[in-house]
Amino acid sequence: MSPEIAEKAFERAIEQGLLKNGPDDPDPSTSLIGEKDLEFSEFVPGGYRKRLQNDYDRALCLIPRDVVDFIYATQPEEWQKLKDYYGPDVKERFFKRLSSEISKRGALDVFRKGLKDAGCRFKLAYFRPASGLNEEIQKLYEGNLFSVVRQLHYSERNDKSLDMALFLNGIPLFTAEFKNPFTGQNVEHAINQYRYDRDPHEALLAFRRCIAHFAVDPDLIYVTTHLQGPKTRFLPFNQGKFGGAGNPPKSPTETGYATDYLWNRVWSRDSVLNLIQYFIHEIEVEDDKGRKTGERLLLFPRYHQLDSVRRLIDHAKAFGAGQQYLIQHSAGSGKSNSIAWLAHQLSVLHDKDDQRLFDSIVVITDRRVLDRQLQRTVRQFEQTSGVVENIDTTSRKLKEALESGKTIIVTTLQKFPVIVEDITELAGKRFAVIVDEAHSSQSGESTKSLKTVLAAGSLEEAEQEEAGAETPEEELDNRILEEMEKRGRLANVSWFAFTATPKPKTFELFGSKRDDGSFQAFSLYTMRQAIEENFILDVLENYTNYKVYWKLLKTAQDDPHYEKGKASYLLRSFVDLHEHAIQKKIEIMIEHFHGQIAHQIRGKAKAMIVARSRLHAVRYKLAFDAYIKERGYPYQSLVAFSGTVRDEGIDYTEANMNGYSEKQTADVFKRPEYRFLIVANKFQTGFDQELLHTMYVDKKLGGVNAVQTLSRLNRIHPEKEETVVLDFVNDAQAIQESFQPYYEKTILSEATDPNTIYDLERRLEVHHVFDTNDVDSFARRYFHPKATQDELYALLAPCVERYKALEKEERFDFRGTLTDYIRLYAFLSQIITFTDPDLEKLYVFSRLLRRYLPRERDELPREIQQKIDMESYRITQRWKGRILLERGNGTVEPIGVKKDHIITFDQVEALSQIVRELNERFGTEFSDEDKVFIQTLEERLADDPALVASVRVNTPENARLTFDHVVVDRLQDMVDTNFKLYKRITDDQGFAKYFVDRLFERFWKSIKGEKNR
């Protein structure tokens, strides 16, 4: 006999799953009362009661018998009071009152706040108490009554029916339409049925009467809380499939459907009550200034939000304080809501002994101005006034909030040192710290900042200075053990880190360690899934790259000699400094926008220009405004940068260039006339503007920074179909490599070896700049309450003199090793609690010694720019198309240190030779392309501090992994220029392997000091 494939068979299987373990279970022999769900351990599947069409009252939109049964079982005395008041009409009058209240207030509010009638108070649902100490409430909780009706005829005007409706205590919860692909229909047909054949004016289908409506087939689930006819927006409610959208299929050995998690887990009785109590919320929409708009929304969590928060709560309850969690959720994941749900549930969480698990919940953001959206979201979800305390002003208020045990504290990363210090002192209290964008806020010692006033003499100087502008803040002066405890893992603190782009440090700080020693996120929602589910746009869909070519003319007749690498750098920066270069880029950007972008999003499209430095941003702003005025275009531009830029005797600020205060920039950019936003180290993270359509990149981007910057474009808008990137600096392959690790699953390959810190300690000792007595003497004064600055200088002075006596190469190696030690200790001390006080003493000693050492930055030969003139400058499009990201797990490498810090000796060559090689390198008349390519590659590798600082040197095999990545990142410009060689590398695997093998062999020898120059 062939199996039944009709839609009713699918519908019947769902009903049986809901009735399982209940009084109407069709097959009690297969049910196990108390069976626990595998994913959410507190939830038991099934337990519903079967109701028929005749049990449902179409006018009242209730199952009256269930309402009465619930009231009789849980509130008999209150019902008797109401009966004494109304007499024999009590049921009819109560049902009408209840139906009217649901119609006005919505089912959610009635479930939460109950009903008043004739002086009597009735609860319409009982929720699980936070503490199990209240046995009476626990019994009332067990009195909730769930029921299911198949083929519910809901209308008083016709006989249309819904495939299924679920009820709680007689009040409608959810409706559902099921489709079976075997009969030629799928979830899209269910969605269209709701949109075109389910009238939202029907009482049961009106907004807020039912909490949610589900469209379901054996593979996919979609949900909405508001039926609006053809405009109804259904959101996916799927687990994710192999890193993308959908649900994982059942294996041949498993029974059931890919979507059975809906009725077995999400619709289980405990789960539904948990949803109503902690997740589903009705909010009144506010504008950007916090003013209510009158529009109301009913928020239902997406599956990854529900799954992650529930698992976090479950794990925290089981293991208590002192845990670390990494939540890797892509942009578009609804992070603010996830954080708000998590914060509230942590605030009421009790441990196994029914004690409150956390005294305070601290929510931290890494943005300088506290994210108002996060504040509003938490406030919208709070159910008791005064639960949330927003502190974005003084540290004193933050300390008072922690000490007084405020339930939820929302603050800025700038207050983080105070938080760590205070929670260390408050060892008797337990804290949950939720960190938004943990990759930026928990790196090493503290955040970095730009100089208040940038007074660079040229764009080249500005770019060089801004590239390393962020410097660590001063460390708090505490005693050794306090420092160690602060940086170590604290037993009274659990960390919950939310980020889309975790770095290696983030994994080791917050990730879950696997059996093989690698780290992974506790919860994952991939960029690919967010794109496929249409929550964000694919910013690499339309990526256009431009390559800058030019010729330089030697004007000097004396043909002086310069160090080749520095001269080459200056010659290239000269092109960027040249007015014509900026003007050409401006022309390309504005004309491209005017001709191809301005009409997008119904004429509302905007663009962002990413500048190399604040000085670049200033000059771009001036050039933009002049060009727009000259052409008569109806656009205006804004600029965004911090501090002051002093250029040719004039001080520029964001405010005086825009005509508005810095706080107004984001709001002013929303105005229709402002179409361009020029940014420098600002608005590249945490800035959401759905009308932002195009990005013009004139800055080197890589890794996380590339992902965060380009992702400013990915926000969706009903009329926004695509995004565009025009990149003047980076290569498609380099951008692809930056995005690839975060496209699906990211795993840190292995942990940083803590013993590396001792290797560095020994390497420092061999230089004899200091000894143990120097470190101990310094530490005794440093940690003394009455220590003075002059005493510290006096103790460091002999070490500085010994440093000066070293040869140049030794000084270079010592300084580099000292920097490695400081960086690695600051990081490792957040991972493990050191019991060796000597490491801490050496750390504080090294930090101040490094600052006291004389700097040896070689001055660049500035006169070279006076001897070169511009002959030609042209920009040509060299690649256009979609960057495809591969499916699969990405890996980021652990933190490493350089084995030896060596000086690379630039070749000194005639200026004419340097010019000739640059002309060859960037598109004109290569005489020997392959030789030039390899020669230049080796020079850049030898003088690339980023490469030698990141390569792990335990073995050549480990070093090779990092080497391959950095080679591609640093030299894609040259690969694309030399198209012939590029094709051979990409098309001929044998040639590519030989090519990179030889490069690595020569590089390995160079870092061993085997230089053949």
Secondary structure, DSSP 8 states (H G I E B T S, - for coil): -----SHHHHHHHHHHHHHTTSTT-S-GGG--TT---SSSTT------EEE-GGG-BTTTTB-HHHHHHHHHHH-HHHHHHHHHHHGGGHHHHHHHHHHHHHHHH-HHHHHHH-EEETTEEE-S-----SSTT-HHHHHHHHT--EEEEEEEE--SSS--EEEEEEEETTEEEEEEEE--GGGT--HHHHHHHHHHHS-TTSTTTSBTTBSEEEEE-SS-EEEES---GGG---EE----BTTBSS-----TT--S-TTTHIIIIITSHHHHHHIIIII-EEEEEE-TTS-EEEEEEEE---HHHHHHHHHHHHHHHHH-SS-EEEEEE-TTS-HHHHHHHHHHHHHT-B-TTS-BS-SEEEEEESSSS--HHHHHHHHHH-SSTT-EEEE-S-HHHHHHHHHTT-SEEEEEGGGHHHHHHHHHH-TTS-EEEEEETHHHHSSSSS-EE--SEE--SSHHHHHHHHHT--EE-------HHHHHHHHS--TTEEEEEEESS--HHHHHHH-EE-TTS-EE-SEEE-HHHHHHTTSB--TTTTEEEEEEEEEEEE--SS--EEEHHHHHHHHHHHHHHSHHHHHHHHHHHHHHIIIIITTHHHHT-EEEEE-SSHHHHHHHHHHHHHHHHHHT-S-EEEEE-SSEEEETTEEEEHHHHHTS-GGGHHHHTTSTTEEEEEESSSSSSS---TTEEEEEE-S---HHHHHHHHGGG-B--TT----EEEESS--HHHHHHHHGGGTS-EEE-S---TTHHHHHHHHHHTTTS--HHHHHHHHHHHTSTT--HHHHHHHHHHHHHHHHTS-HHHHHHHHHHHHHHHHHHHHHTTTS----HHHHHHHHHHHHHHHHS--------GGGGGSEEEEEEEEEEEEEE------S-EEE------S--------EEEHHHHHHHHHHHTTS--SSHHHHHHHHHHHHHHT-HHHHHH---SSHHHHHHHHHHHHHHHHHHHHHHSHHHHHHHHH-HHHHHHHHHHHHHHHHHHHTT----
